[in-house]
Amino acid sequence: MTKTNSGIFHFAIIFVLILEIGIQSSDEREFFVDRSKAGLTHVPKDLSLKTTILDISQNYISELRTSDIQLLSKLRILIISHNKIQYLDISVFKFNLELEYLDLSHNKLGKISCHPTVNLKHLDLSFNAFDALPICKEFGNMSQLEFLGLSATQLQKSSVLPIAHLHISKVLLVLGDPYGEKEDSESLRHLNTESLHIVFPTRKEFHFILDVSLSTAVNLELSNIKCVLDDNRCSYFLNVLSKLQKNPRLSSLTLNNIETAWDSFIMILQLVWHTSVENFSIKNVKLQGHLGFRDFDYSNTSLKALSIYQVVSDVFSFPQSSIYKIFSNMTIQNFTVSGTHMIHMLCPSQISPFLHLDFSNNLLTDTIFRDCGTLTKLETFSLQINQLKELTNIAHMTKEMKSLHQLDISQNFLRYDENEGNCSWTRSLLSLNMSSNILTDSVFRCLPPRIKVLDLHNNRIRSIPKQIMKLESLQKLNVALNSLTNLPGCGAFNSLSTLIIDHNSISNPSVDFFQSCQKIRSIKAGNNPFQCTCELREFIQSIGQVSSDVVEGWPDSYKCEYPESYKGTPLKDFHLSQLSCNTALLVVTIVVPVLVLAVTVSILCIYLDLPWYLRMVCQWTQTRRRARNIPLEELQRTLQFHAFISYSGHDSAWVKSELLPNLEKEDIRICLHERNFIAGKSIVENIINCIEKSYKSIFVLSPNFVQSEWCHYELYFAHHNLFHEAFNNLILILLEPIPQYSIPSSYHKLKILMAKRTYLEWPKEKSKHGLFWANLRAAINIKLME
């Protein structure tokens, strides 16, 4: 804790100095060199000559020489803490005339030699290995010195004399483990400082007599107080505290890292109660034993604020109500108990002067201050990080707190069920923090009527109900990190000026928001999954009509999430044309022509059977591509059949009983789909293959033929057979008469063929069959190559 506080103070000093540098010259802000945690064993040689701030802390540097930094004439801040330096000659800084801040804490320094030309504002030599205080007579020339960090294992009054005339803002004194063997209680009497922080040896029983009641000290901080073996109830430390009454200027006291008994702890409170201290803080406390102390004297105190942080007790078997009684009846204005595992607090027995209570980070439940009517002066109350569950109970708790303005009940487990009753808040409540709970939409029906600032971020809110009580005074609303899908209107929030609604599920924010919320002065709605559509285009235009200061985070936090093509695009760069967002115009220019085209295509498809012809053209094109460069003589050598026969399955009886026997008995080779189609190939490929390998294609025509789609395919490919375009390869056999009206429109090619070509008609009389077969055989007779 001591190191942390010291680090925070150092950071604040560095920040102020950096700010000063930035004001003097904006260019010099670039020369902040950070080489901390770099594993260095010496000061780097490649530093810019313009370096103003150098951080080489947390390395392994054991020596600092003039040559290391003499060229850094502009150096103002040097941080070299947490290294291994054992000796330092301050004359190494004689060329760094602008040096103001030097941090050499947490090294192994045992000796230093001084130089009169160095005039620092901040010098930290704490947490080193010095025996005596490392104060040279040259320190007396540091007229600007504001902070001085020291460490020693023994103190002598004479050691402080060189700087007795300086008025130092803060002094940090770290006492090493051997301290206490030869102790001079008056050794710090001549120290002139407003703020003194003494770090006593760790893990060592407090048996010291050092007088810390400096007449000039306004703020005093003591760390590492251990008195658990003292039978006299921490008498040494209590004696040190008793001397604080000699310093009427002391107004602030802080105790860090205390390990003692419960009774001694209460006695410390009682002793400080009667001093001039106004602000008393106790941090990191470990308590032992039982509480026997009962009567606490509340009279004659200057104390206004008491803060207790991080308390651990190894025994809680005694009645805790005794502790709660002592605390609840304290006559102070500000009281903080945080990180103590406190499970309850009693209501003060009489009207309490408490103005500010902070009970954060404990184990308090809804029963705290139930029906308590003595906290009528309380103005601010924090119950952050506890075990609160029912919002109605918390609302009822505030009913008698007539002056309560601000309440923090964030980071609990609060929920609200409308069936559990109405919420009776105090009418004085103006600011309410209920963030990081498990509240839902119903919470908007349980709000203080005069609330001005409402924080509901990180809950489970999906929407803000429209039918809710009007909050006429609400000025600031934070609903970030919820699941809201749209921006709320201001119908119920007439005075809303600030809205924080980032990190929700808003994809298409309402265009009417800025019209509804006329008084809005700040809106933070970034980091939402914006859907970049025409609706969002109108919202972006509405943002452009308000001041750039109103929309926080614009444009960096406002990016498209959907559609994928626009993902990551800043909303300011998202543009859609007027045509794409005007539905009426879009219908006129696009939809109507598309409908006309669709109707036209449909009519063509119905009357001209275009899909069938398209398929045919595709197959024909593929066939042409394969045969384009093949000579006719070579194609003839590929013939394997005299004829390919195409017929309907309903005519298969005539084909098998009449046609095949009369042709094949003359050694004529016939190709039939039933026996010559190759398995694994498509039907279309087999049809084309058989036509290519046949000298002629015979089509058995009948009413059944024109009803078969595959017969249509075979006729189409045979008619367009490019492999035999030098001669006629089609033979038509009319098995039965075909009425013209029965031929489908898709068979218009068949009508043309029957009109232009001679076809063989199957005679019904048997006497004519011989001539029919003779003509047919003559038409297909050709010598095939083996």
VEXNU-105252 format. One line per 4 residues: number of its first residue (from 1); their letters; for each residue x, y, z of C-alpha. Coordinates in steps of 0.25 Angstrom, whole numbers, plus 2048, in hexadecimal, padded with zeros to 3 digits. Each point is the difference from the previous one (the first is absolute). Example, Ala and Ser with C-alpha at 12.3 -4.5 7.8 and 13.67 -1.06 7.14 Angstrom:
<recs>
1 = AS = 831 7EE 81F  806 80E 7FE
</recs>
This chain:
<recs>
1 = MTKT = 800 800 800  80B 809 803  807 7FE 7F3  7F3 802 7F9
5 = NSGI = 7FD 80D 806  80E 805 7FE  7FF 7FC 7F1  7F3 807 7FE
9 = FHFA = 806 80D 806  80C 7FF 7F7  7F7 7FE 7F4  7F8 80C 804
13 = IIFV = 80D 808 801  805 7FB 7F2  7F3 803 7FA  800 80E 804
17 = LILE = 80F 802 7FB  7FC 7FA 7F3  7F4 809 7FF  80A 80C 803
21 = IGIQ = 809 7FB 7F5  7F4 7FF 7F6  7FC 80E 803  80E 806 7FE
25 = SSDE = 802 7F8 7F3  7F7 7F7 7F9  80C 7FA 7F8  807 7FB 80D
29 = REFF = 7F5 7F7 803  806 7F6 7F6  80D 7FE 809  7FA 7F7 80B
33 = VDRS = 809 7F4 7FF  7FB 7F4 807  80B 7F4 802  7FA 7FA 80C
37 = KAGL = 7FF 7F1 802  80A 7FF 7F4  80B 7F7 807  80A 80C 800
41 = THVP = 80D 7FF 807  805 80E 7FD  7FA 80D 7FB  7FD 7FF 7F1
45 = KDLS = 809 808 7F7  7F6 802 7F5  7F8 80A 807  7FB 80D 7F8
49 = LKTT = 807 80D 805  7F2 806 801  7FB 7F6 80A  7F9 807 80B
53 = ILDI = 7FA 7F4 808  808 7F3 801  7FA 7F3 807  80A 7F5 802
57 = SQNY = 7FA 7FA 80D  7FF 7F1 803  80D 7FC 7F9  80E 7FB 805
61 = ISEL = 808 80D 7FF  80B 800 80B  807 80D 7FD  7FD 80E 7FB
65 = RTSD = 80B 808 7FA  801 80E 7FB  803 7FC 7F2  7F2 7F8 800
69 = IQLL = 7F8 80D 800  809 80C 7FF  7FB 802 7F2  7F1 800 804
73 = SKLR = 800 80F 803  7F1 801 7FF  7FD 7F5 80A  7F6 804 80A
77 = ILII = 7FB 7F3 805  808 7F3 803  7FA 7F4 806  80B 7F5 803
81 = SHNK = 7F8 7F9 80C  800 7F1 802  80F 7FD 7FB  80D 7FC 807
85 = IQYL = 807 80D 802  809 7FF 80D  807 80E 7FF  7FC 80D 7FA
89 = DISV = 808 80D 7FE  7F6 80B 7FE  80A 807 7F8  7FD 7F7 7F4
93 = FKFN = 7F4 80A 7FE  809 80D 7FF  7FD 801 7F1  7F1 7FE 802
97 = LELE = 7FD 80D 804  7F1 7FF 7FD  7FE 7F3 808  7F5 802 80A
101 = YLDL = 7FB 7F1 803  809 7F5 805  7FB 7F3 804  80A 7F6 806
105 = SHNK = 7F7 7F8 809  801 7F1 801  80F 7FF 7FE  80B 7FB 808
109 = LGKI = 806 80E 804  808 800 80C  808 80D 7FE  7FF 80D 7F7
113 = SCHP = 809 80C 7FE  7F9 80D 7FD  802 80B 7F7  7FC 80F 802
117 = TVNL = 7FB 803 7F2  7F4 7F6 800  7F3 807 804  7F5 7F6 7FF
121 = KHLD = 7F1 800 803  7FE 7F2 802  80B 7F6 806  7FD 7F2 804
125 = LSFN = 80A 7F8 807  7F6 7F7 808  801 7F1 801  80F 7FF 7FF
129 = AFDA = 80B 7FB 809  804 80D 808  804 7FF 80E  7FF 80F 804
133 = LPIC = 7F7 80A 7F9  806 803 7F2  7FF 80F 802  80C 808 7FB
137 = KEFG = 802 80E 804  7FF 803 7F1  7F1 7FC 801  7FE 80D 808
141 = NMSQ = 802 808 7F2  7F4 7F9 7FA  7F7 80B 801  7F5 7FA 7F7
145 = LEFL = 800 7F3 807  7F1 7FB 801  802 7F1 802  80B 7F9 808
149 = GLSA = 800 7F1 801  80A 7FA 80B  804 7F3 806  808 7FC 80C
153 = TQLQ = 802 7F6 80B  804 80B 80B  7FB 80E 802  808 80C 806
157 = KSSV = 7FB 80E 803  80C 806 7F9  7FE 7F8 7F3  7F3 809 7FD
161 = LPIA = 807 80D 803  805 803 7F2  7F2 801 7FB  7F9 806 80C
165 = HLHI = 7FE 80D 7F9  7FA 7FA 7F4  7F1 7FF 7FF  7FD 7F3 7F9
169 = SKVL = 7F2 7FC 7FC  802 7F1 803  80B 7F7 806  800 7F1 7FF
173 = LVLG = 808 7F9 80A  802 7F1 7FF  807 7F9 80D  808 7F4 7FD
177 = DPYG = 7FE 7F3 808  80C 803 80B  7F9 80D 804  7FC 801 80F
181 = EKED = 80D 7FC 806  806 80E 802  7F4 809 7FF  7FF 80F 803
185 = SESL = 7F1 803 801  803 80F 7FD  808 7FD 7F3  7F5 806 7F7
189 = RHLN = 7FD 80C 808  807 80A 7F6  7F9 7FA 7F4  7F8 80B 7F9
193 = TESL = 7F5 7F9 7F7  7F1 801 7FE  7FF 7F1 7FD  808 7F5 807
197 = HIVF = 7FF 7F1 7FC  808 7F7 809  802 7F1 7FC  804 7F8 80C
201 = PTRK = 807 7F2 7FF  7F7 7F5 7FB  7FD 7F4 808  806 806 80C
205 = EFHF = 7F8 803 80D  7FE 80F 803  809 803 80B  804 80E 7FB
209 = ILDV = 800 80D 808  802 80A 7F4  7F8 80D 801  7F9 802 7F3
213 = SLST = 7F8 80D 805  807 80A 7F7  7FB 80E 803  800 802 7F1
217 = AVNL = 7F9 7F4 7FB  7F2 800 7FB  7FF 7F2 7FA  806 7F4 807
221 = ELSN = 801 7F2 7FB  805 7F4 808  802 7F2 7FA  803 7F3 805
225 = IKCV = 7FA 800 80E  802 7F2 807  7FC 7FF 80F  7FB 7F2 802
229 = LDDN = 809 7FB 80B  7FF 80C 809  7F9 7FD 80C  7FD 80F 803
233 = RCSY = 7F7 801 7F4  809 806 7F6  805 80A 80A  80D 805 7F8
237 = FLNV = 7F7 804 7F4  7F5 806 809  80B 808 807  805 805 7F2
241 = LSKL = 7F2 804 7FC  7FD 807 80D  80B 80A 7FD  7F8 804 7F4
245 = QKNP = 7F8 809 809  80C 809 801  7FE 804 7F1  7F3 808 7FE
249 = RLSS = 803 801 7F1  7FF 7F1 7FD  7F3 7FE 7F9  803 7F3 7F8
253 = LTLN = 805 7F3 805  801 7F3 7F8  804 7F2 806  805 7F5 7F6
257 = NIET = 802 7F2 803  7FB 7FE 80E  801 7F3 807  7FA 800 80E
261 = AWDS = 7F5 7FC 80A  7F1 804 7FF  801 808 80D  80D 807 7FC
265 = FIMI = 7F9 804 7F3  7F5 806 807  809 807 809  808 806 7F4
269 = LQLV = 7F2 805 7FB  7FD 806 80E  80E 806 802  7FF 807 7F2
273 = WHTS = 7F2 804 803  805 80B 80A  80B 806 7F7  800 80B 7F6
277 = VENF = 7FF 7F6 7F5  7F4 802 7F6  802 7F5 7F6  804 7F3 805
281 = SIKN = 803 7F4 7F6  804 7F2 804  804 7F6 7F5  804 7F1 800
285 = VKLQ = 7FC 7FC 80E  802 7F2 806  7F9 7FE 80D  801 7F5 80B
289 = GHLG = 7F9 7FC 80C  7F3 804 806  7FA 80E 802  7FE 803 80F
293 = FRDF = 800 80F 7FE  7F1 805 802  7FF 80F 804  805 80A 7F5
297 = DYSN = 801 80F 804  7FA 808 7F4  802 80D 807  80B 80B 7FC
301 = TSLK = 804 7FC 7F2  805 808 7F4  7FE 7F3 7F7  7F7 802 7F4
305 = ALSI = 804 7F4 7F7  804 7F2 804  804 7F6 7F5  803 7F1 803
309 = YQVV = 804 7F7 7F4  804 7F2 7FF  7FE 7F9 80E  802 7F2 802
313 = SDVF = 7FD 7F9 80E  804 7F2 804  7F5 800 80A  7F1 803 7FF
317 = SFPQ = 7FA 7F8 80B  7FD 80C 809  7F3 808 7FE  803 809 7F4
321 = SSIY = 7F5 80A 804  809 806 80A  809 805 7F4  7F4 804 7F8
325 = KIFS = 7FB 808 80C  80D 808 802  800 803 7F1  7F2 804 7FE
329 = NMTI = 800 80A 80B  80C 807 7FC  7FE 80F 800  807 803 7F3
333 = QNFT = 7FB 804 7F2  808 7F6 7F7  801 7F2 803  806 7F5 7F7
337 = VSGT = 801 7F1 802  805 7F9 7F4  806 7F2 7FD  7FD 7FB 80E
341 = HMIH = 7F6 7F4 7FE  7F6 808 809  7F3 7F9 7FF  7F7 80A 808
345 = MLCP = 7FF 80E 806  7F7 805 80B  7F7 80C 7FE  806 80C 809
349 = SQIS = 7F9 801 80D  7FD 80F 7FE  800 80A 7F5  80D 7FE 7F9
353 = PFLH = 809 80B 7FA  805 7F6 7F5  800 808 7F3  808 7F6 7F7
357 = LDFS = 800 7F0 802  808 7F7 7F8  7FE 7F1 803  805 7FB 7F3
361 = NNLL = 807 7F2 7FE  7FA 7F9 80C  7F5 7F5 802  7F4 809 804
365 = TDTI = 7F2 7FB 7FC  7F3 807 7FE  7FD 800 80F  80A 80C 802
369 = FRDC = 7F9 80C 806  7F2 7FA 7FF  7F6 80A 806  80B 809 805
373 = GTLT = 7FC 80E 803  80C 806 805  808 802 7F3  7F8 80C 7FC
377 = KLET = 80D 809 7FD  806 7F5 7F7  803 806 7F2  809 7F5 7F9
381 = FSLQ = 800 7F1 803  808 7F6 7F9  7FC 7F1 801  808 7FC 7F3
385 = INQL = 805 7F1 800  7F8 7FA 80A  7F5 7F5 801  7F4 808 7FD
389 = KELT = 7F5 7F9 7F8  7F2 806 801  7FE 80E 7FB  7F3 802 807
393 = NIAH = 807 7FF 80E  80B 80A 7FC  7F5 80A 7FC  7F9 7FE 80D
397 = MTKE = 80E 802 807  801 80E 7FB  7F2 804 803  804 807 80D
401 = MKSL = 80D 806 7FB  7FA 80D 7FD  80D 807 7FC  805 7F5 7F7
405 = HQLD = 805 805 7F3  809 7F5 7FA  800 7F1 801  809 7F6 7FA
409 = ISQN = 7FB 7F1 801  808 7FC 7F4  807 7F2 7FE  7F6 7F8 808
413 = FLRY = 7F5 7F6 7FD  7F4 809 7FF  7F4 7FC 7F9  7F2 806 800
417 = DENE = 7F3 7F8 7FF  7F3 809 7FE  7F8 7F5 808  808 803 80D
421 = GNCS = 7FA 80E 802  802 80E 7FD  80E 808 801  7FF 80B 80B
425 = WTRS = 80C 808 7FE  804 80C 808  7FC 80C 7F7  80D 807 803
429 = LLSL = 808 7F6 7F8  806 807 7F3  80C 7F6 7FC  7FE 7F1 800
433 = NMSS = 80B 7F6 7FB  7FA 7F2 7FE  80A 7FB 7F5  806 7F2 800
437 = NILT = 7F4 7F9 805  7F5 7F6 7FA  7F5 80B 7FE  7F7 7FE 7F4
441 = DSVF = 7F6 809 7F9  7F7 801 80C  80A 808 808  7FA 80D 7F9
445 = RCLP = 7F4 7FE 808  808 801 80D  807 80D 7FF  801 80C 809
449 = PRIK = 7F6 80B 7FB  80A 80B 801  80C 7F9 7FB  80A 808 7F7
453 = VLDL = 80B 7F7 7FE  7FE 7F1 7FE  80A 7F6 7FD  7FB 7F2 7FB
457 = HNNR = 80C 7FB 7F7  804 7F2 800  7F2 7FA 803  7F6 7F7 7F9
461 = IRSI = 7F7 80B 7FA  7FB 7FD 7F2  7F6 80B 7FE  7FB 80D 807
465 = PKQI = 7F1 7FE 802  7F7 80B 7FB  7F6 7FF 80B  809 805 80C
469 = MKLE = 7FF 80B 809  805 80D 7FB  80E 804 805  7FE 80F 7FE
473 = SLQK = 80E 803 807  809 7F6 7FA  80B 806 7F9  80B 7F5 7FE
477 = LNVA = 7FD 7F2 7FD  80A 7F5 7FE  7FB 7F3 7FA  80D 7FB 7FA
481 = LNSL = 804 7F1 7FF  7F2 7FB 800  7F8 7FA 7F5  7F8 80C 7FB
485 = TNLP = 7FC 7FF 7F1  7FC 80E 7FE  802 80F 805  7F5 803 80A
489 = GCGA = 7F7 80C 7FE  7FF 80B 80A  7F1 800 802  803 7FC 80F
493 = FNSL = 80D 807 801  7FC 80F 7FC  80D 805 806  80A 7F6 7FB
497 = STLI = 80D 807 7FC  80A 7F4 800  7FE 7F2 7FB  80B 7F5 801
501 = IDHN = 7FB 7F4 7F8  80D 7FA 7FA  803 7F1 800  7F1 7FC 7FD
505 = SISN = 7F9 7F8 7F5  7FB 80C 7F8  801 7FE 7F1  7F6 80A 7FB
509 = PSVD = 7FF 80C 809  7F3 808 7FF  800 80C 7F7  7F7 807 809
513 = FFQS = 809 800 80C  806 80E 7FE  7F1 806 7FE  7FB 7F9 80C
517 = CQKI = 80C 804 809  801 80F 7FE  808 802 80C  80B 7F6 7FD
521 = RSIK = 80E 806 801  808 7F3 800  7FE 7F2 7FB  80A 7F5 800
525 = AGNN = 7FA 7F4 7F7  80D 7FA 7FA  804 7F2 800  7F3 7FB 7FC
529 = PFQC = 7FD 7F6 7F5  7FB 80A 7F5  7F9 7FA 7F4  804 809 7F5
533 = TCEL = 7F3 801 7F8  7F7 80B 7FB  7FA 802 80D  80E 802 806
537 = REFI = 802 80A 7F5  7F6 809 806  805 7FF 80E  80E 804 7FB
541 = QSIG = 7FA 80C 7F9  7F9 804 80D  80E 800 807  805 809 7F6
545 = QVSS = 7F6 80A 804  804 801 80E  80D 806 806  80C 7F7 800
549 = DVVE = 802 801 80F  7F2 7FA 802  804 7F2 7FB  80B 7FB 808
553 = GWPD = 80A 7F6 7FA  7FC 804 7F1  805 7FB 7F7  80A 7F6 805
557 = SYKC = 7F6 7F8 809  7F5 800 7F5  803 7F4 7F6  7F7 7F7 7F8
561 = EYPE = 7FF 7F2 805  7F6 7FB 7F5  800 7FD 7F4  80D 7F8 7FF
565 = SYKG = 804 809 7F4  800 80D 809  805 7FA 80D  80A 809 807
569 = TPLK = 7FC 80C 7F7  7FE 80D 808  7F2 805 7FF  805 80D 7FB
573 = DFHL = 806 7F9 7F4  7F3 7F8 7FD  7F8 805 7F4  7F4 7FB 7F8
577 = SQLS = 7FA 806 7F4  7F2 806 800  7FC 7F6 7F6  803 7F4 809
581 = CNTA = 7F9 806 80C  7F3 806 7F9  7F7 7F4 7FF  7F6 806 7F6
585 = LLVV = 80B 804 7F6  806 7F3 802  7F3 7F9 7FC  7FF 809 7F4
589 = TIVV = 80E 7FE 7FA  803 7F2 804  7F4 7F8 804  7F7 803 7F4
593 = PVLV = 80A 7FD 7F5  803 7F3 808  7F1 7FC 800  7FF 803 7F1
597 = LAVT = 80C 7F8 7FD  7FB 7F5 809  7F2 7FF 7F9  806 800 7F3
601 = VSIL = 80A 7F5 803  7F4 7F8 806  7F8 802 7F4  80C 7FB 7F7
605 = CIYL = 802 7F4 809  7F1 7FC 7FF  7FE 802 7F1  80E 7FD 7FA
609 = DLPW = 805 7F5 80B  80D 809 801  805 7F8 80C  800 7F3 7F8
613 = YLRM = 807 807 7F4  80A 806 809  804 7F2 805  801 7FB 7F2
617 = VCQW = 809 80C 7FB  809 7FD 80C  802 7F2 7FC  801 803 7F2
621 = TQTR = 80B 80A 803  808 7F6 808  7FE 7F6 7F4  805 80A 7F6
625 = RRAR = 80C 804 808  804 7F1 801  7FF 7FE 7F1  804 80D 7FA
629 = NIPL = 80E 7FB 7FB  7FD 7F1 7FD  800 7FC 7F1  7F4 7F9 7FB
633 = EELQ = 808 7F4 7FB  805 7FE 80E  7F2 801 805  7FB 7F5 7F7
637 = RTLQ = 80B 7F7 805  7F9 801 80D  7F3 7FB 7FC  7FC 7F3 807
641 = FHAF = 7F1 7FF 7FD  7F8 800 7F3  7F4 807 808  7FC 806 80D
645 = ISYS = 7F2 7FE 803  7F8 80A 808  7F2 7FC 804  7F6 801 80B
649 = GHDS = 7FF 7F6 80B  7F2 7FE 7FC  804 7FB 7F2  80B 7F7 805
653 = AWVK = 7F8 7F3 7FD  800 804 7F1  80E 803 800  805 7F3 807
657 = SELL = 7F6 7F7 7F8  800 806 7F2  80C 80A 7FE  80B 7FA 807
661 = PNLE = 7FE 7F1 7FA  7FF 805 7F2  80C 809 801  80A 7F8 808
665 = KEDI = 7FE 7F3 7F8  807 807 7F4  80C 803 809  7FC 80F 803
669 = RICL = 805 805 80D  7F5 807 808  803 80A 80C  7F6 800 80B
673 = HERN = 800 808 80C  7FC 7F3 808  80D 7F9 7FD  80A 80A 7FB
677 = FIAG = 7FF 80C 809  80C 800 809  7FE 800 80F  805 80C 808
681 = KSIV = 7FE 80A 7F4  7F4 809 800  7F5 7FD 7F7  803 80C 7F7
685 = ENII = 80E 7FB 7FE  7FC 7F2 7FD  7F6 806 7F5  80B 808 7FA
689 = NCIE = 80A 7F5 800  7F6 7F6 7FA  7FC 80A 7F5  80F 803 7FD
693 = KSYK = 803 7F1 7FE  7F4 7FD 7F7  7FF 801 7F1  7F1 804 801
697 = SIFV = 7F6 803 80B  7F3 7FA 7FF  7F4 806 807  7F3 7F8 802
701 = LSPN = 7F5 80B 800  7F3 7FE 807  7F7 808 809  808 7FA 80B
705 = FVQS = 80D 805 7FA  7FC 80F 801  7FD 7FE 80F  80E 7FC 804
709 = EWCH = 80A 80A 804  80C 7F7 7FD  7FB 7FD 7F2  800 80F 7FE
713 = YELY = 80E 801 805  804 7F5 7F6  7F9 806 7F4  807 80D 804
717 = FAHH = 80E 7FB 800  7FE 7F7 7F4  7FB 80C 7F8  80C 809 804
721 = NLFH = 80A 7F5 7FF  80C 807 7FA  808 7F3 7FF  7F7 7FC 7F4
725 = EAFN = 7FD 80E 7FA  805 7FB 7F2  7F5 7F6 7FF  7F2 7FE 804
729 = NLIL = 800 7F7 80D  7F1 801 804  7F6 7F5 7FD  7F1 802 805
733 = ILLE = 7F7 7F4 801  7F1 804 803  7FB 7F4 808  7F3 807 803
737 = PIPQ = 7FA 80D 7FA  802 80C 809  7F6 80B 800  806 80E 7FE
741 = YSIP = 7F8 805 80C  807 7F5 809  80E 805 7FD  805 809 80B
745 = SSYH = 806 80D 7FC  80E 7FC 805  7FF 7F6 7F4  7FF 80A 7F5
749 = KLKI = 80D 7FA 7FA  7F8 7F3 7FE  7F5 807 7F9  80B 807 7F6
753 = LMAK = 807 7F2 7FE  7F3 7F9 7FD  7FC 80B 7F6  80D 800 7F9
757 = RTYL = 805 7F2 800  7FB 7F2 7FB  7FD 7F7 80C  7FD 7F1 800
761 = EWPK = 7F2 7FD 804  7FE 7F2 806  7F6 7F9 7F8  7F4 7F8 807
765 = EKSK = 800 7F6 7F5  80A 7F5 801  801 7FF 7F1  807 80D 800
769 = HGLF = 80A 7FD 80C  80B 7FA 7F7  801 80D 7F7  801 808 80D
773 = WANL = 80B 7F8 806  808 800 7F3  7FF 80F 7FF  804 802 80E
777 = RAAI = 80C 7F6 7FF  804 807 7F3  800 80E 808  80A 7FB 80B
781 = NIKL = 808 7F7 7F8  80F 804 801  80D 7F8 802  805 803 80E
785 = ME = 80F 7FF 803  804 7F5 80A
</recs>
